Amino acid sequence: MSPTDTNLAIAILAFVTLQRLGELVLAQRNTAALLARGAYEVAPGHYPLIVAVHAGWLAALWWLAPGQPVAWIWLAIFMLLQLGRVWVIATLGSRWTTRIIVLPGAPLVTGGPFRFVSHPNYLVVAGELIALPLAFGLVEVAVVFTVLNALVLAIRIRAENAALSEATSRVGDVSASNASSPQPAGHTDAGR
């Protein structure tokens, strides 16, 4: 265990921790603004599971990574994933949250990474949960938290897709009764 490895791990983990805390502040601000505009939350019961997985992942990294040598290729992959994270957040703008929030009548976001995949944020997160532990040689952490994340995402994506479907069908009902002014589909803001 060299002091350089320890200091580098601490710097990387401090960056990731501050990034996540900043994103929570942004998500809370966006959620409050969306709710004030008439949005509503869907399936909040799974949210503590998501928080637990992500907090546990960070705690495991803080506990195990300091002093480990850095695998630069995995760190580079993690940093590239940060570009994807920024792209998703920038594309969603004020509609990005960490919860499933539906804003009735709002158009579904189809630009940016959403042109290519339905849930780009979840792909980014899945990659991060693998890449950062592997950057410190922590294969077990990557495996455990990838499995836990997949289990939580199975619940979340099902709830998010149901919310999108319901919002879309509501808009379709409104559009059928008011054909001169169709409204675009609703939107869940957690990953889409």
N, C-alpha and C positions, 0 to 999 in steps of 0.2 A: 504494500500500500504506500504509494508515494504522495507527498503533499500536493504535487501538481495534479495528480488524478483526483484527489479529494477536492481541491479548489475548483477544478473544472466541473466536476459533478455538481457541486454546490451552486456554481454559477448557472449551469444549465437548468437545474431544478428550481432555482429561484426565478429564472425567466419564465418557466412553464407555470409555476405557482402564481406569479404575479399576472401572467396572461389569463389564467383561468379565473382569478379573482376579478380582474377587470371585465372579463366577459360576463361574469355573474351580475356585476353592477349594470352593464349595458343591457343585459337580458331583463333584469328587474325593471329598469327604466322603460324599455320597449313594451314589456308586458303591461305595466301600469297605463301607459299611453294607449295601447290597443284596447284594454278593458274600458278605459274612459270613452273610447269611440264606439262602444257597443259590442266589442268582441267578447267571446266567452272561452273558458278553458274546458278542454275535453280530457277525460281519463287522468285526473291528477293523482290517482292512487299509486301509479307506478313511479312517480317522480322521485320519491325517497330512495328507491332502488337505484336509479340512475346516479343520484348524488353519492350513494354508498359505494357504488362501483368506482366512480371517478376519484372519490376521496381515498378509498382503499388503495387504488393504483398509485396515486401520488404518495401516500404514506409508505407503501412498500418500496417505492423508488428512493424516498428520503432515507429509509432505514438501510437499504441494501446497496445503493449505487455509490455513495461516497467511498473513494479509495479504489474503485474498480477502474481498470483501463478502459479508454473509450475506443469503440469500433467506429472509425470515422465514416465509413460508408453508411452505417445505420443512422448515425447522427445527421448526415447529409440528407438521407431519405426523410427523416423526421422534419428537418428544416424545409424541405420541398413541400411536405404536407402542410406546413404553416401557410404557404402560398394558397393552397386549396382552401384552408380555413378562412383566410382573409377574403378570398373570392366569393365564398358562400355568404359570409357576413355582409360584404359590400353589395352583393346582388340583392339580398333580402332587405338591406337597409333597416328602416325602423320596424320592419316586420320580423326581424330575427329575434327569437327568444329561445330559452332552453326548455320551454313547456310547449304543449300542443294548444295553440290559441287559434281560434277561428274568427275571422272578421267577416261577418256576413256581407255579401255583395262585392267583396274585394276580388280583383282578378287573381287567378292562380299565377304565380311567378313561373315563367317559362324561359327566362333569359339566363345568361351566365352558365354556370355548371348544370343548371336544371334542363338545359337543352339536351344534355347527354345522359343524365341519370336522374331518377326520381328523388333519391335521398343522398345527395352528395356529401352532406355534413356527416352522415353516418359512416360513409366510406372513409372520409378523412379521419374521423375518430378511431375507427377500427385500425387503420394504418398506424396512427399514433400509439395506440395501446400495444402494438407489436414493436414498432421501430425504436421507441425510446428505451424500453427495457433491453432490447437487443443491443443498443448502443453501449450498454454497460455489461453485456454478456449475461443478462438475467433472463434466460430462456424460460424458466419456470414462471416468472412474473408475467412474461408475455403470454404464455399459454393460459394461465389461470384467469387473467383479466380479459383475454380475448373470449374465452368461454363464457364468463360471467356477462360480459357486454353483449354477446350474441343472445343469451337468454333474455336479458332485459330488452334488447332491441326487438326481439320477436313479439313481445308484449306491446312495445311502443309503436312499432310500424303497423301492426294490426289496428291499433287504436287510431293512429294518424290516418291510415287509409280509409277507415270507416268514417272518420270525421270529414275527410275530403269527399267521399262518396255522398254522405248526407248533405253536405253543403252544396255539392253539385246538383243533387236531385232537388233540393229546395229552390235553387236558382232556376232549374228547369221548369219547376212548377210555376214559379213567378213569371218566367219567360212565356210559358204557354198561355197564361192568362193575360199577358201584356206584350203581345208579339211586336209592338212597335218600339219597345224599349227593353230588349233582353239584357239581363245582368250577367256578367261573367261569373265563373265559379268562385266559391269561397276559398279560403286559404288557411291552412294550418301553418303556423310560423315556427315550429320547432326545427324542422329540417327542410321545410318547403314552404 
